[in-house]
């Protein structure tokens, strides 16, 4: 999945972020054994690679949330 730094998903609050992350946490940790979504999120503050990886995973979470109205209303898309 290609990243575009001009398009990203920003949850409205910490609860929204937690909802989105719950949609991808197991898959992330299965794809990246020995790493965790929380660790990658912390590293994204200073690593361009991790920032892009987080953006890609959050896009996956957003597409999954799009099928769930209860989660969809907690997000906003920024351009």
N, C-alpha and C positions, 0 to 999 in steps of 0.2 A: 504494500500500500504506500503510495507516495504521499509525502507530507508537503503541505503548503503553509509556510509560516504566517500567511495572512488569514488563514481559516483555521479556527480552533474552537474547541468546546470549553466553555467556562461554566461550571455549575454555579448556581446562585449563592449557595452557602456550603458549609462543611457537610451538612446532611445530604445535599445534592451530590457532592463529590463522593461521599460514602456509598450512596445508592449506585452511582455509575461504576465505581470501582468494584462493587460487589458483583457486577455483571461480567467482569473480566478477570477478577483475582485468580480463580482456579486455573483458567486457561493460561494466564501469564506465567504462573508458577510452574505449570506443566511444561510450557515452552522454554522456560529459563530455570532449570533445576539449580538449586543452591542460591537463587536470588529471590527477592520478594518485591512485590509491587511497591510497598512502602519504602524499601531501600532505593529502588529506582526513582521514585518520586523525590526523595531527598537529594539524590545525586543530580537530578535534572536542574536544580538551582544553579549548578556550576558546570554542568557538562552539556554541550550542544548535542552530542549523540543521544544522551539519555532524555533530553528535552524533546527531541524528535521522536524517540521511541515512545515516550509518554503521550505525546500528541497523537501518534498513530493508534495506540491502544485506547485512548479516550475516544477516538473516532469510531472504533469498533464498539465501544460501550454505548456511544450515542446512537449508532445504527440499531443496536439491540434495544435500546430504550425507546426508539421510535415506534416499536410495536407494543409498547406498554405505556398507556396514557398516564398512569400514576407516577411514573418516573419522568416522562417527557416534560411535564409541566414544571419540573424542578430545574430544568436546564435553560440556558440561553445560548444562542449561537452568536459568536462575535465574528465580524469580518474585518 
